[in-house]
Amino acid sequence: MVTQLPAEWAPQSGVMLTWPHAHSDWQALLSRVEPVFCDIAYHISLRERVVIVCWNESHKSHIRSCLIDRGVDPERVRYYSVPSNDTWARDHGPLTVLKQGRPVLLDFIFNGWGSKYDAGLDNAVTRHLCSQNAFGDTPIETIDLVLEGGSIESDGQGTVLTTSRCLLSPQRNPGMGKIALEQRLHKLLGAERVLWLDHGHLAGDDTDSHVDTLARFCAPDTLCHVSCDDPADEHGPPLQAMAEELAAFRQVNGEPYRRVALPLPKAIYNEDGVRLPATYANFLIINDAVLVPTYHDAHDALALQRLGECFPQRQIIGIDCKPLIEQYGSLHCVTMQIPAGVPL
């Protein structure tokens, strides 16, 4: 059976969001973070469905009111009451593959990025959504492997990009090395080859270097990546080493990738003096547009410009994500695209 993990730029039925709530670490930040979610949902709703995971029915009513106030068409949104620990849909939502052209939902284990956080509720979100027919009659497979959506990138043609620091973390799949993991990715995702990044990290990142914070496919022949030109910045040496790795990668045809450098925002710290993982690489590709995180930073405009050059046929839309990084993630982290063919 031919299996394919679609690229993010493939046509989509919709995008899943797990809304922040008072039972999560967002409690003290809800007034700041909910407008960000409303902006994300609004721009998605103009182009495809929005699937929203709510804490309960009361929470659903609250979210509906917020979205109506933001101008979202209620007919474009589907709500489901499913309790969650947190909001990182990229990592607890389903990964959708195509098997002989038909979509299949894969429900991997989510253990809170190597048991750093309680994730029991999050790990059950996809199954609960399926029990409520959120994805129609799309089949679901439960997979006995810890794998987060933010840890892998697909070019849609059989190449998967990832980081060794994340996938080889002993707190995820103990005892599994590169060869064993590549075999699983080949069987489950149709990965014909895996490109491993051994360098690159962002201060404040608690995912063990998810690739979606560092480097992304923009097309089968194009990779964008975070760069740092400041030799005094702690990110300088590891990001330069990552850039050299990317330069050494080759496409299937043997040609080097076109590489597009994204600037690193100026350091942002929380109240405790912890540097937060602000990155422009955490963008979301949707039908006819790309939603790009911005941070009230002088580099915002350059990041939007360079991503516009990567996606000339799509509208580039900046979303203020400074509140999101207070909990160490950004725009891509809180979303999970659902490919076309999945009824929503």
C-alpha positions as CSV (number, residue, x, y, z in Angstrom):
1,M,0.0,0.0,0.0
2,V,1.4,3.4,-1.0
3,T,1.5,5.8,1.9
4,Q,2.2,9.5,1.7
5,L,2.5,12.3,4.3
6,P,1.2,15.4,2.4
7,A,3.1,18.6,2.5
8,E,1.5,21.4,4.4
9,W,0.9,23.3,1.2
10,A,-1.4,20.6,-0.1
11,P,-5.1,21.5,-0.2
12,Q,-6.8,21.4,3.2
13,S,-10.3,20.7,4.6
14,G,-9.6,22.7,7.7
15,V,-7.4,23.4,10.7
16,M,-7.8,22.2,14.3
17,L,-7.3,24.5,17.3
18,T,-7.5,23.5,20.9
19,W,-8.7,26.6,22.7
20,P,-6.9,27.9,25.9
21,H,-8.9,27.6,29.0
22,A,-8.8,28.3,32.8
23,H,-7.9,24.7,33.6
24,S,-4.5,25.1,31.8
25,D,-1.3,27.1,32.3
26,W,-3.0,29.9,30.2
27,Q,-5.3,30.9,33.1
28,A,-3.5,34.1,34.0
29,L,-2.9,35.0,30.3
30,L,-6.4,34.3,28.8
31,S,-7.2,37.9,28.2
32,R,-4.0,38.3,26.1
33,V,-3.9,35.0,24.3
34,E,-7.6,34.6,23.3
35,P,-7.4,37.5,20.8
36,V,-4.5,35.7,19.1
37,F,-6.6,32.5,18.7
38,C,-9.4,34.6,17.4
39,D,-7.2,36.2,14.8
40,I,-5.9,32.8,13.7
41,A,-9.4,31.3,13.5
42,Y,-10.6,34.3,11.6
43,H,-8.1,34.1,8.8
44,I,-8.4,30.3,8.6
45,S,-12.2,30.6,8.4
46,L,-12.0,32.8,5.3
47,R,-10.4,29.9,3.4
48,E,-11.4,26.6,5.1
49,R,-13.1,25.0,8.1
50,V,-12.0,25.6,11.7
51,V,-12.3,22.7,14.1
52,I,-12.2,23.9,17.7
53,V,-11.6,21.7,20.8
54,C,-13.4,23.3,23.8
55,W,-13.2,22.4,27.5
56,N,-17.0,22.0,27.9
57,E,-20.3,23.4,26.6
58,S,-20.0,26.6,28.6
59,H,-16.5,27.1,27.1
60,K,-17.9,26.5,23.7
61,S,-20.5,29.3,24.1
62,H,-17.8,31.7,25.2
63,I,-15.6,30.9,22.2
64,R,-18.5,31.2,19.8
65,S,-19.2,34.7,21.2
66,C,-15.6,35.7,20.9
67,L,-15.4,34.5,17.3
68,I,-18.6,36.2,16.3
69,D,-17.3,39.5,17.7
70,R,-14.2,38.9,15.6
71,G,-16.3,38.6,12.5
72,V,-16.0,34.8,12.0
73,D,-18.8,33.2,10.1
74,P,-20.4,30.6,12.5
75,E,-21.0,28.2,9.6
76,R,-17.2,27.9,9.1
77,V,-16.6,26.6,12.6
78,R,-17.1,23.2,14.1
79,Y,-17.0,22.9,18.0
80,Y,-16.3,19.8,20.0
81,S,-16.3,19.5,23.8
82,V,-13.2,17.5,24.8
83,P,-11.1,18.2,27.9
84,S,-7.5,19.0,27.4
85,N,-4.4,19.8,29.4
86,D,-3.1,22.4,27.0
87,T,-3.5,24.0,23.6
88,W,-0.7,22.5,21.4
89,A,-2.8,20.9,18.7
90,R,0.3,20.4,16.5
91,D,1.4,17.7,18.9
92,H,-1.8,16.1,20.2
93,G,-3.9,16.4,17.0
94,P,-4.0,13.7,14.3
95,L,-1.4,13.3,11.6
96,T,-3.1,12.6,8.4
97,V,-1.6,10.4,5.7
98,L,-2.9,9.3,2.4
99,K,-3.1,5.5,1.7
100,Q,-3.6,4.9,-1.9
101,G,-4.9,8.4,-2.1
102,R,-7.4,8.1,0.8
103,P,-6.9,9.9,4.1
104,V,-6.2,8.0,7.3
105,L,-5.8,9.6,10.7
106,L,-2.8,8.5,12.7
107,D,-3.1,8.9,16.5
108,F,0.5,8.8,17.9
109,I,1.3,8.8,21.6
110,F,1.8,12.3,23.1
111,N,3.6,12.2,26.4
112,G,4.2,15.9,27.1
113,W,7.4,16.2,25.2
114,G,9.2,13.4,27.0
115,S,7.1,13.4,30.2
116,K,7.9,17.1,31.0
117,Y,4.2,17.9,31.6
118,D,1.0,16.0,32.3
119,A,-0.5,15.1,29.0
120,G,-3.1,12.4,29.7
121,L,-6.0,14.4,28.5
122,D,-4.2,15.7,25.5
123,N,-3.2,12.2,24.5
124,A,-6.9,11.3,24.3
125,V,-8.1,14.3,22.3
126,T,-8.0,12.7,18.9
127,R,-9.8,9.6,19.9
128,H,-12.5,11.7,21.6
129,L,-12.9,13.8,18.4
130,C,-13.3,10.7,16.3
131,S,-15.9,9.4,18.7
132,Q,-17.9,12.6,18.1
133,N,-17.5,12.1,14.3
134,A,-15.4,15.2,14.0
135,F,-13.7,13.7,10.9
136,G,-16.6,11.9,9.4
137,D,-15.9,8.3,8.4
138,T,-12.2,8.9,8.0
139,P,-10.4,5.8,9.5
140,I,-8.2,6.2,12.5
141,E,-5.2,4.1,13.5
142,T,-3.7,4.2,17.0
143,I,0.1,4.1,16.8
144,D,2.4,2.8,19.6
145,L,5.0,5.4,19.0
146,V,5.7,8.8,20.6
147,L,5.7,11.3,17.8
148,E,4.7,15.0,17.7
149,G,3.5,16.8,14.6
150,G,6.0,19.7,15.3
151,S,8.9,17.3,15.2
152,I,8.7,16.4,11.5
153,E,8.4,18.2,8.2
154,S,7.3,16.6,4.9
155,D,8.0,17.7,1.3
156,G,5.0,15.6,0.2
157,Q,7.3,13.5,-2.0
158,G,8.8,11.0,0.5
159,T,11.3,13.2,2.3
160,V,11.0,13.9,6.0
161,L,13.1,16.5,7.9
162,T,13.6,16.2,11.6
163,T,16.0,16.7,14.5
164,S,18.0,14.1,16.2
165,R,17.8,15.9,19.5
166,C,14.0,15.5,19.5
167,L,13.3,12.1,17.9
168,L,16.2,10.4,19.6
169,S,15.3,11.7,23.0
170,P,15.3,8.7,25.4
171,Q,12.2,10.1,27.1
172,R,10.2,9.5,24.0
173,N,11.0,6.1,22.5
174,P,13.7,4.5,24.7
175,G,16.1,2.3,22.9
176,M,15.1,3.3,19.4
177,G,17.9,4.6,17.3
178,K,18.0,6.2,13.9
179,I,17.6,3.1,11.8
180,A,14.7,1.8,13.8
181,L,12.9,5.2,13.7
182,E,13.5,5.5,10.0
183,Q,11.9,2.1,9.5
184,R,8.9,3.2,11.5
185,L,8.6,6.5,9.6
186,H,8.9,4.6,6.3
187,K,6.1,2.2,7.2
188,L,3.8,4.8,8.9
189,L,4.4,8.0,6.9
190,G,5.8,6.7,3.6
191,A,9.2,8.3,4.3
192,E,11.6,7.2,1.6
193,R,14.4,9.1,3.3
194,V,14.9,11.1,6.5
195,L,17.1,14.2,6.7
196,W,18.4,14.6,10.3
197,L,19.5,17.9,11.8
198,D,22.0,17.4,14.6
199,H,22.4,21.1,15.4
200,G,20.2,24.0,16.2
201,H,18.0,25.0,19.2
202,L,16.2,27.9,20.6
203,A,16.5,29.1,24.2
204,G,13.3,28.5,26.1
205,D,12.2,25.7,23.8
206,D,10.9,22.8,25.9
207,T,10.2,20.4,22.9
208,D,13.8,19.3,22.5
209,S,14.2,21.3,19.2
210,H,11.1,20.7,17.2
211,V,12.0,21.2,13.6
212,D,9.0,23.5,13.1
213,T,10.9,26.1,15.2
214,L,14.1,25.8,13.1
215,A,13.7,24.8,9.5
216,R,10.7,24.2,7.2
217,F,10.0,23.0,3.7
218,C,8.4,25.7,1.5
219,A,8.4,23.6,-1.6
220,P,10.0,20.3,-2.6
221,D,13.2,22.2,-3.6
222,T,13.1,25.0,-0.9
223,L,14.0,25.1,2.8
224,C,13.7,28.1,5.0
225,H,15.6,28.2,8.3
226,V,16.2,30.5,11.3
227,S,19.5,32.3,11.2
228,C,21.5,34.5,13.6
229,D,24.1,36.9,12.4
230,D,24.9,38.2,15.9
231,P,28.1,36.5,17.1
232,A,27.3,37.6,20.7
233,D,24.0,35.8,20.7
234,E,23.9,32.3,22.2
235,H,22.1,31.1,19.1
236,G,24.8,32.1,16.7
237,P,27.1,29.0,16.7
238,P,24.3,26.3,16.8
239,L,22.3,28.0,14.1
240,Q,25.3,28.4,11.9
241,A,26.1,24.7,12.3
242,M,22.5,24.0,11.4
243,A,22.8,26.2,8.3
244,E,25.9,24.2,7.2
245,E,24.0,21.0,7.6
246,L,21.2,22.3,5.5
247,A,23.7,23.4,2.8
248,A,25.0,19.8,2.7
249,F,21.5,18.3,2.2
250,R,20.6,17.3,-1.3
251,Q,17.3,16.8,-3.1
252,V,16.4,13.4,-4.5
253,N,17.8,14.5,-7.9
254,G,21.2,15.4,-6.3
255,E,20.7,19.1,-6.5
256,P,21.2,21.3,-3.4
257,Y,18.1,22.9,-1.8
258,R,17.3,26.5,-2.3
259,R,17.8,27.9,1.2
260,V,16.1,31.0,2.5
261,A,17.3,32.5,5.8
262,L,14.8,33.9,8.3
263,P,16.0,36.5,10.8
264,L,15.9,35.8,14.5
265,P,13.8,38.2,16.5
266,K,15.5,40.2,19.2
267,A,15.6,38.4,22.5
268,I,12.3,38.4,24.4
269,Y,12.3,37.5,28.1
270,N,9.4,36.6,30.5
271,E,9.0,38.0,34.0
272,D,11.4,35.5,35.4
273,G,14.1,36.5,33.0
274,V,13.8,33.3,30.8
275,R,14.4,33.9,27.1
276,L,11.3,32.9,25.1
277,P,11.5,30.9,21.8
278,A,10.4,33.5,19.3
279,T,10.8,32.2,15.7
280,Y,9.4,33.1,12.3
281,A,9.8,29.5,11.2
282,N,6.7,28.6,13.1
283,F,4.3,29.7,10.3
284,L,1.2,27.9,9.1
285,I,0.4,27.3,5.5
286,I,-3.3,27.2,4.7
287,N,-5.3,27.4,1.5
288,D,-4.1,30.4,-0.5
289,A,-2.3,32.0,2.5
290,V,0.5,31.7,5.0
291,L,0.0,32.9,8.6
292,V,3.3,34.1,10.0
293,P,4.0,34.8,13.7
294,T,5.2,38.3,14.5
295,Y,6.6,39.7,17.7
296,H,6.5,43.5,17.6
297,D,10.1,43.3,16.3
298,A,12.1,45.2,13.8
299,H,12.7,41.9,12.0
300,D,9.0,41.2,11.4
301,A,8.9,43.0,8.0
302,L,11.9,41.1,6.7
303,A,10.5,37.8,7.8
304,L,7.2,38.5,6.0
305,Q,9.1,39.6,2.9
306,R,11.2,36.5,2.7
307,L,8.3,34.2,3.3
308,G,6.4,36.1,0.6
309,E,9.3,35.2,-1.8
310,C,8.9,31.5,-0.8
311,F,5.1,31.5,-1.3
312,P,4.5,34.0,-4.2
313,Q,1.0,32.6,-4.9
314,R,-0.2,33.0,-1.3
315,Q,-1.2,35.9,0.8
316,I,1.3,36.5,3.7
317,I,-0.5,37.4,6.9
318,G,1.2,38.5,10.1
319,I,-0.3,37.4,13.4
320,D,0.9,39.0,16.6
321,C,2.1,35.9,18.6
322,K,4.0,37.5,21.4
323,P,1.4,36.3,23.9
324,L,1.8,32.7,22.6
325,I,5.5,32.4,23.3
326,E,4.8,33.1,27.0
327,Q,4.1,29.4,27.1
328,Y,7.0,28.5,24.9
329,G,5.2,27.9,21.5
330,S,4.0,29.9,18.6
331,L,1.5,29.8,15.7
332,H,2.3,26.5,14.1
333,C,2.4,24.8,17.5
334,V,-1.2,25.7,18.3
335,T,-2.6,24.5,14.9
336,M,-3.0,21.2,13.0
337,Q,-4.0,21.2,9.4
338,I,-6.5,18.6,8.1
339,P,-5.9,17.7,4.5
340,A,-8.5,17.8,1.8
341,G,-10.6,14.6,1.6
342,V,-11.4,14.6,5.4
343,P,-15.0,15.7,5.9
344,L,-15.3,18.3,8.6
